Amino acid sequence: MATIKKGTAGVIKSISDLNTVVEKKSKSGTVYRGQKSAQYKLVPKIGRYESLKTLANLEKEERYMLNLFKRYSVPYLSFQPKNDFEWLALAQHHGLPTRLLDWTRNPLVAVFFAIEEDFDGDSALFLYTNSSHMVISDQKSPFALNTEVGKYVPDNFTDRIIAQNGLFTVHKDPLKEFDDSKNLEKYIIPSDYRKGLKRSLYKFGVHRASLFPDLDGLSKYIEYLRTDNH
């Protein structure tokens, strides 16, 4: 049984608990992020690799990977991203390590991503309240931000971003844990309640097929419905 630990704001065991949190805590500009393990820090994926221990090495490798993505993704694209912010957003959605963290305006979606995969430990839901957004035209590039962390709302250029009501934070130093004590709250989802929450989300129409509107999402959804995972 999970208890409220230092650094956490509460425990979510049901959709009712989630609704209470959202009704009490959600304000203009509040966004949500779910993480499978409550032990994971809020660090962009590119910053989690032990082999990239300095900011210089990290940026060099991130730029190289993004250039490879630009070069080899062309046959699969139905549109052309306009700048490196859009390229990073697209790459992030397809699993490439970047300096972006995924967030959503929909708390149900955030909880789904926290509990979708099988996991024995507790999960976490983060609430981040900040009504300001970066003006991309004021930024030289995502690799040279004039702010430590900025909220980035991309054009709705992919079905996934639209379905997931997604947006991002962009981090000047992806090696540094995102820790904004004034605007960030963390809630624990106890391991014993993960499967029940997933069943509840299914009843609300929040599942792999609705959030990933493609054949991969449909296949995962059918697998969930018709196997022991349900």
C-alpha positions as a printed Julia matrix, in Angstrom:
230×3 Matrix{Float64}:
   0.0     0.0     0.0
   1.51    3.29   -1.09
   1.69    6.14    1.39
   2.22    9.84    0.79
   5.96   10.35    0.85
   8.0    13.51    1.03
   7.92   15.24   -2.33
   4.54   13.8    -3.34
   1.17   15.52   -3.15
  -1.09   12.49   -2.78
  -2.21    9.07   -4.0
  -4.49    8.2    -6.94
  -6.24    4.82   -6.8
  -9.29    5.44   -9.0
 -10.83    7.71  -11.6
 -12.72    9.33   -8.73
  -9.42   10.18   -7.03
  -8.1    11.57  -10.3
 -11.2    13.7   -10.77
 -10.8    15.11   -7.24
  -7.18   16.06   -7.94
  -8.04   17.67  -11.27
 -10.99   19.61   -9.83
  -8.92   20.94   -6.93
  -5.54   21.47   -8.55
  -6.08   22.11  -12.25
  -5.74   25.73  -13.32
  -5.27   27.55  -16.59
  -2.13   26.16  -18.16
  -2.01   22.91  -16.16
  -0.64   19.94  -18.11
  -0.08   16.32  -17.11
   2.56   13.63  -17.47
   2.38    9.97  -16.49
   5.48    7.85  -15.74
   5.57    4.08  -15.35
   7.82    4.18  -12.3
   7.38    6.66   -9.47
  11.14    6.36   -9.01
  11.93    7.83  -12.44
  13.12   11.42  -12.45
  11.77   14.05  -14.82
  14.7    13.94  -17.22
  14.4    14.0   -21.04
  15.3    10.7   -22.68
  18.51   12.03  -24.24
  19.71   12.92  -20.73
  19.3     9.42  -19.29
  22.27    7.8   -21.02
  25.36    7.2   -18.92
  27.51    7.48  -22.04
  26.48   11.14  -22.45
  27.78   12.62  -19.23
  28.54   16.14  -20.42
  26.3    18.68  -22.1
  28.73   19.02  -25.02
  28.71   15.28  -25.76
  24.95   15.13  -25.37
  24.24   17.99  -27.77
  26.65   16.62  -30.36
  24.99   13.19  -30.25
  21.47   14.6   -30.22
  22.15   16.74  -33.27
  23.7    13.77  -35.07
  20.71   11.52  -34.34
  18.28   14.24  -35.42
  20.17   14.69  -38.7
  19.97   10.94  -39.32
  16.24   11.06  -38.59
  15.78   13.95  -41.02
  17.69   12.12  -43.74
  16.07    8.7   -43.49
  12.51    9.62  -42.48
  11.71   11.38  -45.75
  10.08    8.34  -47.47
   7.66    8.02  -44.54
   6.57   11.65  -44.28
   3.37   13.16  -45.6
   4.51   16.67  -44.59
   7.74   18.58  -44.04
   8.53   19.95  -40.55
   9.32   23.65  -40.74
  12.08   23.9   -38.12
  14.11   21.88  -35.62
  11.43   22.25  -32.94
   8.96   20.45  -35.21
  11.57   17.88  -36.21
  12.3    17.13  -32.55
   8.58   16.86  -31.75
   8.09   14.38  -34.59
  11.17   12.37  -33.64
  10.14   12.34  -29.97
   6.75   10.88  -30.85
   8.48    8.05  -32.67
  10.88    7.2   -29.86
  14.06    9.09  -30.74
  15.94   10.39  -27.68
  15.56   14.19  -27.55
  15.61   17.07  -25.05
  11.81   17.13  -25.0
   9.47   15.74  -22.34
   5.94   14.72  -23.37
   2.94   16.26  -21.62
  -0.79   16.3   -22.31
  -3.71   18.55  -21.49
  -5.8    15.45  -20.75
  -5.2    13.84  -17.31
  -6.8    10.57  -18.45
  -4.2    10.29  -21.2
  -1.38   10.93  -18.73
  -2.62    8.2   -16.4
  -2.86    5.79  -19.34
   0.81    6.29  -20.19
   1.71    5.76  -16.54
  -0.04    2.4   -16.28
  -0.2     0.97  -19.8
   2.79   -1.38  -19.51
   3.01   -4.21  -17.01
   5.04   -3.09  -14.0
   5.34   -4.3   -10.4
   6.03   -0.94   -8.76
   4.16    2.29   -8.17
   3.61    4.76  -11.01
   3.38    8.54  -10.98
   1.26   11.39  -12.34
   2.78   14.87  -12.57
   0.85   18.13  -12.77
   2.72   21.14  -14.14
   1.03   24.52  -14.02
   2.51   27.25  -16.17
   0.3    29.36  -18.41
   3.18   30.73  -20.53
   4.39   29.16  -23.77
   7.56   29.66  -25.74
   7.32   31.8   -28.83
   9.33   29.74  -31.29
  10.18   32.75  -33.43
  11.99   34.23  -30.42
  14.22   31.16  -30.1
  17.34   30.63  -32.17
  16.98   26.84  -31.96
  16.0    24.14  -29.45
  19.72   23.72  -28.79
  20.19   27.38  -27.79
  17.19   28.31  -25.65
  16.98   31.65  -23.9
  15.18   29.95  -21.01
  15.99   26.91  -18.86
  12.69   25.14  -19.62
   9.97   26.22  -22.01
   6.52   24.88  -22.81
   6.21   24.15  -26.53
   2.86   23.64  -28.26
   3.51   22.26  -31.76
   1.26   22.62  -34.73
  -1.09   19.66  -34.82
   0.81   18.02  -37.64
   0.45   14.38  -36.58
  -2.59   12.3   -35.7
  -0.84   11.17  -32.5
  -0.34   14.68  -31.17
  -3.98   15.5   -31.87
  -5.3    12.26  -30.33
  -3.11   12.59  -27.25
  -3.72   16.35  -26.85
   0.02   16.55  -26.63
   2.61   19.22  -26.04
   6.18   19.34  -24.74
   8.63   20.98  -22.42
  11.99   21.75  -24.04
  15.02   21.62  -21.74
  18.15   23.71  -22.11
  20.11   21.17  -20.05
  18.61   17.7   -20.6
  20.98   16.22  -18.0
  19.29   18.21  -15.25
  16.19   16.9   -13.46
  13.13   19.08  -14.02
  12.21   20.24  -10.52
   9.96   23.29  -10.33
   8.7    23.13   -6.73
   6.31   26.07   -7.15
   4.51   24.74  -10.2
   5.04   20.97  -10.19
   3.15   18.32   -8.18
   3.63   14.55   -8.09
   0.95   11.96   -7.29
   1.58    8.26   -6.68
  -0.45    5.55   -8.43
  -0.01    2.44   -6.24
   0.92   -0.76   -8.07
  -2.16   -2.62   -6.76
  -4.47   -0.18   -8.55
  -2.8     0.05  -11.95
  -4.82   -2.68  -13.68
  -8.11   -1.43  -12.29
  -7.38    2.07  -13.52
  -6.53    0.72  -16.96
  -9.92   -1.04  -17.14
 -11.62    2.2   -16.08
  -9.8     4.17  -18.75
 -10.95    1.64  -21.36
 -14.56    2.39  -20.35
 -13.85    6.08  -20.94
 -12.49    5.35  -24.42
  -8.85    5.94  -23.47
  -6.78    3.09  -24.87
  -4.02    2.32  -27.34
  -6.24    2.49  -30.43
  -7.68    5.9   -29.54
  -4.31    7.43  -28.67
  -2.33    5.84  -31.52
  -4.72    6.05  -34.49
  -2.84    3.64  -36.74
  -2.48   -0.09  -37.29
   0.11   -0.46  -34.52
  -2.26    1.13  -32.02
  -5.16   -0.99  -33.23
  -3.15   -4.21  -32.91
  -2.05   -3.39  -29.36
  -5.65   -2.56  -28.45
  -6.95   -5.87  -29.8
  -4.19   -7.71  -27.96
  -5.25   -6.03  -24.72
  -8.89   -6.94  -25.28
  -8.36  -10.58  -26.17
  -5.5   -11.82  -24.0
  -4.7   -12.29  -20.34
  -3.51   -8.69  -20.2
  -7.12   -7.56  -19.88
